[in-house]
Amino acid sequence: MLQTLEVAYGPQTAVVWLNRPDVRNALDPRMIAELTETFMALGADNEVRAIVLAGRGKAFCAGADLNWMRRSAQAGDAENRADAQTLATMLHTIYTCPKPTIARIHGPCMAGGMGLAAACDIAVASHEACFALTETRLGLIASVISPYVLRAMGARTASRWFLSAEAFEATEAWRIGLVHELCEADRLDGQINELLGSFMLTSPHAVAQAKRLIRDVAGAPIDAALLEETAARIAEQRASADGREGLASFLEKRQPAWVPQQDQ
């Protein structure tokens, strides 16, 4: 039974709520384990085509739980490595989830919370959201979340925020690419629902393959091997069941089979 999360299901969608509002949804070992298990389960659930990650209360996620940090400071090297590896596994599970993932950000989104947002495919934030990589103020570094945050904002931009630990506003998060869309707080759910509606028009198989394509091709040298690989992938997708259905529906001027009945 989930203790730190709530999962709310909609038509072919799921919203995963971080549910520790009394500590601003701070990450602790229990929440990390539950996020890993939940995203693995949702990724394998054929009834779920898109996932939203959101926070209860006044914050999206304020980073690591203070009690967890206190215990980590007293732990040995092996225990600290194992502890960090569970966080790394959780973020990678979200990042590699075959379903499109959307971070719904309001209020503080700090440190590990930024890792959660960056691990999702899309981030939508309210104008009052605020962000910070606070680790250096605590004598730490944003190590485990760095692959995802660097991917989102780029190394040059990251230099300021990783080093200075300054807080920045939602408009800056949008400017540097950490956040895709901004809206007023009362429009946040409506904005996300529009995105979810768009995903209902897409092939689940094609979306999963597109996610894998982005991960594999980003940063790769454009050489003969990459040209061969990308050609092979589109050839495989064209011959897939969804590829054939998509083309047939286009030629027959009808909606493809994956579009829900109410959207046709």
N, C-alpha and C positions, 0 to 999 in steps of 0.2 A: 504493500500500500504506500502510495506517495505521501511523503511528509512535508516536502519543501516545494512541491510543484502542484499545479492543477492543470488538467488537460480538458479543454472544452472542444467538442466536435461540432462542426457544421457540415453542410453538404459538400462532401469530398475534401474537407479542410480540417485542420486541427490548430488550436491556439494553445501553446504551452506557456502557462503563467508561472513566472518566478513568484513564489508565495511565502516570502519572509518579510513582509512590509515593515515589521517592527525594527528590523536591522537594515532597512533599505535594500532588501534582496541580496545581501552580501553572500558571496560564495563560501560554502564550507564543504567538507568532504561528502556529507550526505547529499547536498544539492548537486555536486559534481557527478556523483555516482548516478543519481536519478536522472540528470540530464543525459548522460551517456546512454542509459537503458532506454529512456523515453524516445530519444532520436533514433536509436537503432530499431526500436519497435515500429515507430511511425514510418521510417524509411522502408520497412518491409511490408507495410500495410497497404494492400492494393486499393482499399477504400479511401485512402488519403492521398490527395494529389498536390497539396501545398500546405506549408506549415508556417505559422506565425509564432515568434518568440516575444513575449511581453512581460511586463512587471506589474505586480499589484502594488497599490499604495502610491507614495509620492516619488518613487525613484524607479528607473529601469533596473540598474544594478550598481551599487556603490563600490564594487571590487571585492576584496577578500574579507572574510569575517575576522574581526579583531582577535577573538579567542583562538581561532585557527592560526593566525599569524603569531600569537604569543607562544603557542605550543611549538610551532615550527622553529622559532628562535632557540628553543631548548633542545631540539632534536639533533641527532647525529647526521652525518653525510648520507648514509644509505637510506635512512628514513626520509630525509628531505628530497632525495632524488626520486624515490618511489612516490612521494606525495606530489611532486611536480609532474611526474609522468601521468598520474591520473587526470590532472588538469589538461595536459597535452592531448591525451586520448579523447577526452570529452570534446575539446575544441575541434579536433580532427574528425570526430564523428559527425559533428554539425556541418563542418566544411564539406565533407564527402557524402553527405546525405543525398540520395538520388532524387529527392523531391526539392522543388524550389523552396527556399527559406527566407522569411522576411523578419527583420528585427523591427519591433514597434517601440520606439524610444521616446520616453518622456522623463523629465526631471534629470537627476544626476546619472551619468553613464561614465563611470570611473574605472581606470585600471583594468581589472579582469572583465568588467562590464563592457569596456571597449573591445576586448578580445571577443566576447560573445557577439557584439554587433558586427565586427569585421569578419567573423567566421560565417555569418549569414550571407546569402547571395545579394540581398537587397536590404538597405536600411532606410526607414522612413522615420523622421523625427518631428516632434512639435517644436515650435519656435523657442519655447522656454527650456528646452533640454540643454544641459551643459556637460562638458567633457573634460577629462584630464587623465594623463598618465602620471600618476603621483609617486611612482616607485622611487625615484631618486631622492625624494624628500625623506624617505624612510631608509635610505642607504641600500636600496635594492635596485634591480633593473627589470624592465618589462620583457623578460626573456621568452617565456612560454607563449605569450600572445603575439610576439613580434612577427612571426611569419604572416599572420593574418592582417595585422595593423599595417605593416609595411606594404603588403599587397594592396591595401585599400588606399593609402595616402602617398606612397612613394617614399624612397629613402631620404631625399633632400628635405622634404617637408617634415618627415618624421624626426629629423635631427633636432628641430626646435622643441617639439613637444615631448620627445623622449628624454631630452637632456634637462630642460628647464622645469618640467613638472607643472607648468602654468595651466590654469583652466582656460578653456575657450568655449565660445558660444556655438549654438547650432548653425548659425550662418557661416562660421568659419569651417565647421565640420562639413557643411555642404560644399563650400568653396574648394576644399582640399580633396574631396571625393570620398570621404568616410561615409557620408550620408548622401543618398540619391535624391530624396525629396524632403521638402519642409512644408509644414502646414500649421494652421492654428490647432490648439489642443483639441478643440471640439470637432475638428475635421479629421483627426488622426485615423479613427476607425473607418470613416468613409473612404479616405484615400487608400487604405490598405484593402478594403473590400473591392475597390476598383481594380487593384492589382490582382487580387484573387480571381476576379471575374475574367481577367485576361488569360490567366493560366488555365482556366476551364476550356479555353478555345484551342489550347496547344496539346500536342501529342505527348502523353507522359513518357513514352519511350524516347522520343526525340529530345525532350527536355533533359532527361537523365544523361543522354549521350552528349548533348550540348554542354552540360556541366563538366563532364569528363574531358571534353575537347578543350574547354577553357583552361582547366588545370594542367593538361598535358602540353598545350601549345604555347601558353604565355611564357615568354622569356626564352623559348627554344630558338636556336639558330635556324634561319631560313635556308636550309641546305637540301640536298637531294633526298636525304632520309625523311625530312619533314614533308617534302612535297609528295613523296610516295605514301607516307602515312596518312596525310589528309585526303589524298585521292582515294585510298583504300576505304577510309571511313565513310565518305559520302557514297561510294559505290555500295557499301554494305547497308547503309541507311536507306538508299533508294530501293534495295531489294527486300527490306524488312516489311513485315505486315503493315506497320504504320505508314511506312513510305509509300507502299502500294495503295493503301486506303486514302491517304492524303491526296495523291495524284488523281485517283478515281473520283473522289468527291469533288475535286476542282473541275474536272472535265464534265462531270455529270451535274454540275451546278447545285450541289447539295452540301449539307454540313457533314463533316467526317464523323465516324462512329463514336469518337471519344468526347464529342461535345454533348453535355447533358441535355436531356430532352427539353427542359424548360428554356434553354438558350437557343433552340433551333427555330 
